[in-house]
């Protein structure tokens, strides 16, 4: 069975806006766009405990439109600042340039948006879906709307940010934007049963931390897309420890607004501007306090990349590999988990998705990187919980225990990564599964 058709997962246009807020953009000659189901617009107030989430209507499948190519850009009570109906390519590019001429969009942002449009278009059209072109235009129109809105009314991320789900559903916007880039026929999840185990622990009030490598800006969407059919609660409620770049880059902010985030300044960029070092340290302290409060409440699922940034290829071989974990980052997260006063669990998680949206070859200081995009298979895998006490029972001191625990977590991530790489790049299918990693395609 093939992956679900893309047309079934495009974003939703708010019927109220379409009916009561006519705009000059509605003169487009294209056919009418189907509205999103009302359930996509229902109230959400942050992450729900699993039981409450299911009682409120959470199910075992993705909450997406059942059919029809629908526009991911609905405005709710917000002012319409850009095109609110599906444009053709020439119209969209023209509107981007007009906003620069009108002084409403910075030239560098517009240039990056245009470049992204062509890269995204070429990638989406590789997937073979008959509706790919309309879906691509819908998603890029929605992104233009969101970028323009944020330029005019900048959103500021607090230390702990809850995903914005209304009046505009930024979570579904991000899901629908990344979805057509994923080759589901060549994508895999390792040990899907462990995600069910995590849900049970979370249901009991426990906390779970995923120590993971980090490959692209699209990582949160990749995780959610691969789990949305079997584990939609995890997809929607996971909290990501996010660096400052994804909450300041104009093209990245709309996607970040749809995720639950603990916002921190990465060590890799801490010294970029010496005059800001102290401010960044104070901000990180506030974020750690917010995380501690979250963990004390229980039922939290936290994703963190202890490397402090995205993976990069080996400069000699060009091979991509998980960046080494920082033992201080691992230990700080472990201690926060232990001091929460509720049971906590640490799992090593591996991601392989760099082909979708690889980062620059080198770490860049400036905001506004080039985004190269492609249609490709991706992978996600997790292995059994690793317990600090079991690993460090015979170590001589705390420093040795910290390094050993970090190395074991990292080595597990690398081993899982190699299995994912073998199945995705060598086309060997689930036969690559072994006694540690069982591969499957749970959306089939």
N, C-alpha and C positions, 0 to 999 in steps of 0.2 A: 504494500500500500504506500502511496506517495504521501508526502507532507500535505497538511491541509491547504487548500487553494488560498492564495494570498487574498483573493477578493473577499473571502469570508472574514478577514481580520483587519481590514482597513479601519481608520478611525471614524468618529461620529460627528455629524453636524447637528448642532442644537436646533431642534424644530422651533423653539420659541424665538430664537434669534432670527431664523430665516423668515418666520411669519411676521414678526412685529418690528424688525429693525431693517427695513429695506436699505440697501446701499447701492451706489453706482456700480459696484463690482458684479451685481446680480444680473447685469445685462449680457453675461456670457452666453453664447449660443449653445453651449453644451447641454446635454440632458440633465434633468433634475437629479440631485444627489439624495440618496436615501438617508433618513435621519437615524441617529444612534438610538438604541433602545433606552427607555427611560431609566432602567436599572443602572446604566452607566453614569447617570447624573445624580444618583442618590447620595445623601450626606455621608461623609466619612470624616471621622475625627481622630486621625492618627492611627497607629497600629492597634488592632484589637487582639485580645487574648483569643486563642484558637476557638474555644467553645462559644464565646460571644460572637465571633466572626461568622461561625457557621449558623448560629441562631439568627443572625441578621441577614442571612441569605447567601453566605459563602458556600460554594459547592465544590464539586470535584472536577470542574472544568473551567476553562478561561471564560471570563465574562466579556464577550465580544459580540459584535453584530452577527446575526445568523447568516445574512446574505447581503449581496450588493456592494458595489464599490462606494464607500462613503467617505466624506471628507473628514479628516482628523481635526479640523479647525472649527470648534464651536466656541462662542464667546460668552455665553451666559449673560451676566450683568455688566460685563466689561464693555468698554467702548470699542467699536470696530475700528481698527487703525490701519488695516490693510485689506487685501482681497479676501472675501469670505465665501467665494465660490471657486470652482475648479477653473483655472486659466489654462491656456495653452502655453507652450514654452516661450514664445516670443513675448506674450503679454506679461508673464511673470518676470522675465529679465528686464523688460521695459519698466515695470513698476518698481523693481529694486533700484534702477538707475534714477527714476523720477524722485524717489525718496531722498536720494543723495542731493539732487538738484534743489529739492525743497528744504534742505538743511535738516532733515529728520533722521537721516541715517549716515553715520561716518563713512567716509570713502573706503577706509581699510576694511571695515566690517562688510560693506557691500561687495568689495572685491573678493573677500574670503567666502561670502555667501554664493556669489556667482561661481567661483571655482568649485565649491562644494556641490552646487547643483549639477554641474557637468559630470563630476566624478560619481555622484550618487546615481544620476541617470544611467550612466554606462554600466554601473554595477547591477542595478535593479533589473535592467533589460537583459542581463545574462540569465535570469532565473527561469525564463521560458513561460511564465504565466501569461495567458492571453490578455489579462487586465493590468499587466505590469506598468505600462506607460501611464495609465490613469492613476494608479496607486502612487507611482513616483511623483506625479504632479501634485496630487492631493497632499502627500506628505511634505513636499518642499514648500507648497503654499502655506501649509500649517506652520512650518518652521519660520518662514518669512514673517507671518503674523506675530509669532511669539517673540522673535528677535526684535522686531520693530516696536512691539509693545514694551519690551524690557528696556530698550534704549531710551524710550520716552518716559517710562516710569520704572527705574531700575529696582529690581528686587534685591534685598539684602538678606543673606542667609544668617540665621542665628547659629550659635554653637551646636544646638540640636535642632535639625530641620525635619519636620514631618511632611511627607509627600503631599503635594497640593492636588486634590482630587475634584475640587469644585470651585467656582462654576465651570472651569475648564479642567479636564482630567489629564494632567501632565503625565501621569503614569501610563495611561493607555496611549497617549501621544508617542511616548518613547518606545513602547512595545511595538506599535504599528510602524514606526519609522525604521526600526532595525529588522523587523520580521522579514521583509523581502530580501534582505542581504544574507539570510541563513539558508544554506542548502541542507534542508532537513533530511534528505535522502542519504546524506553523507555526514550526519552528525550523530553523536552518541553521548549517553550518560553512563557513568560508571557507578555501580552499586546504588541503584535507585532505592532499594529497600532501606538504606541507611537514612535517607531523607524522611521516610515514614517514621523511623525510630526517633529522629530528631523532633518531629511534630508531636510525638507522644510525650517526650520529655518536656517540651515547651507547654503542652497541655497541662502537665503536672506542676507548672510553675518554675521549672528549671530554666537556666540560661544556657545558651549554646554559642560558642565562638568558632568561626571558620577561619583558620589560618591559611591564607591563599596566596598564590602568585597573582600578578596583575598584568594584563596584556594590553587592553585598549580602553578608550573612553566608553565603549559599548559594553563592558563587562557586566554591569548590573542588568542590562536588558537581555544579554545572552543567558545569564543564569535564570532569569525569570521566564524567558521563552522556553527553555529546555525543561522547566519544571511546572509550567502553568497548567498542564493537563492533569498531572498526578498530584502536585503539591502547590495549589494556587495560593494557600495561606502563606507559605514560605515565599513565593514569588512576590507577593504584595507587601509583606511585613518585615522582610529582612532590613537591617540597618547597616549602612555602609560607612566605614571610616574613610572620609574623602579629603583629598588634598585641596588646597585653595584654588588651584587652577581651574578645576571643574565648576567652581562657584563664582568665577570672575570672567572667564572667557565668554564673550557674547553669544557665540554659536553653541556653547556647551551648557550654559545656564538653563535653558528651557528643559533639557533632559534631566539635569540635576534636580530641578524643582519637582520632578515626579518621583523622587526617591527619598527614603528616610535616610538622613545623613547625620553623622557626627563630623563636623567640619574642623579640620586641623591644617596646620602649615607643615608641609613635608620638610624633613631635615635636608633633603636635596636642594631645597630652595630657601632655606632659612637665612642664608647669608647673601642672597642675591642683591639686596639693598640694605646696607649696614644700618641706615637710619631707622629701619623698620624691625630690626631684630627683636628689640624689647617688646614691641607691640605684639609681634607674632608669638613670643613666649607667653605673654599674659593671655592671649587668646587661646593658646593650646591648653593652658591651665584651666580656663573656664570650660573648655570642651571635655577635658578629663573629668571634671566635676559633674558635668551633665551625664557622661557615660556611667559614672559611679551611681548616680541617682537612678538611672534606667535599670541598671543591673540589680540594684536593691529591690526594685519592684518585681523582678522575676519575669519569666516568659519572654526574654529578649533573645533574638538571633542576631549576632553581630558578625559582620564580614570585615576582615582587616588584612592588608597586605604588608607583612612585616619587613619587606624589602624597602619600603618607603617610596615606591614608584613603579612605573611600568617596566616590564621585561624589555630587554634590547638584544639584538643579535650579536653573536660573537664577531668581533671586527675582523678576525682572521678567516673564519670559515663561512660567515654569513648565517650560521645556524642559530635559530631562536631557542632560548632555554630560560627556565625560571631564574630570576635574579635571586642571589643569596639572601636569606633572612637575617635581619638585624636582631641579635640576641637580646638587646635592651628592649626593643619594641615587643618582642615575644614575652619577655619577663614582665614588663609593665602590664600587658594585657592579662597575663595569667594572674598576677597579684590582684588586679581589679576584680577579676572573676572570683577569686578565692575569698576576697573580703566583702563580697556582696551579701553574705548571710543566707544565700539560697544555693542549692546544688548547681554546679557549673560543669560544662563539658567542652573539651577542645577537640576539634576534628581538623585534619589536614585536607584541604580542598585544592584541586588542580584545574586550571582553565587553559584551554588551547583555542584561541580565536583571533590571533594576531592578523591573519589574512583579511579579516573583515575591515579593520581600520587600524593599521599599524602606526605606532608612534614614530616621531622623527628618529633617525638613527642615533642621534646624540641628545642628551638632556638639554633643552633650550631654556634660556633665561626669560625671553620675552613671551607674552601672551599672544595667541593668534597663530598657531601652527598650521601648516598645510595638512589637509586631510585626504589621504589616499584611501580609496574604498574599493572593496571587491565583494562578489558573491562567492561564498565558500562554506564548506562544512566546518563545524565547531565541536568542541568537546568539553564536558564537565565531569569531574569524578571526585568522589570522596571515599576515604577508608575509615576503618574503625577508630573510635575515640582513642586518643593517646593521653595517658594519665601521668602527670608530673611525678607523683609519689612513686609509681612503679618504676619509672625510668631512672630516677635519681636515688633510689634506695641505697645504693652502694657507692655513690660518689663521695669524694673526700671533702668537698666544700661547696658553698653556694655557687661560686663562679663556675666550677666544673659542671655542676648540675644544670645551670642555666645554658651553658654551651651545648651540653649533651642533648638536652630537651629540644633546643632550637635545631640542632643538626638532624635529629630524628624526624621532626616535623618536616623540615626542608627536603630530606631524602625521600620521604613518602610522597611529597608533592612532585618531585622530579621523576620518581618511578611511575606515578600515575600519568604524568605528562608524556613520558616515553611510550606508554601503552596507547594513549590517545593519538599521539603523532603517528604511530604505526598503523592504526586503523583508519585514520582520516587521510593521510598522505600516501599510504601504500595500498589502499583499497582492499583491505583484508577482512573487513566486516567484523561482526561480533565474535568471529573465530579467534580473535586476538585475546579474548577473555582468558584469565588465569584463575588460580585459586585465591587470589587477593582482590581482583577486580573483575566484576561481572558487567559486561557492556550490554546496553539495550537501547532501543528507540521507543520510549514510553508514549510518544504521540501517535504511534501506529495503531 
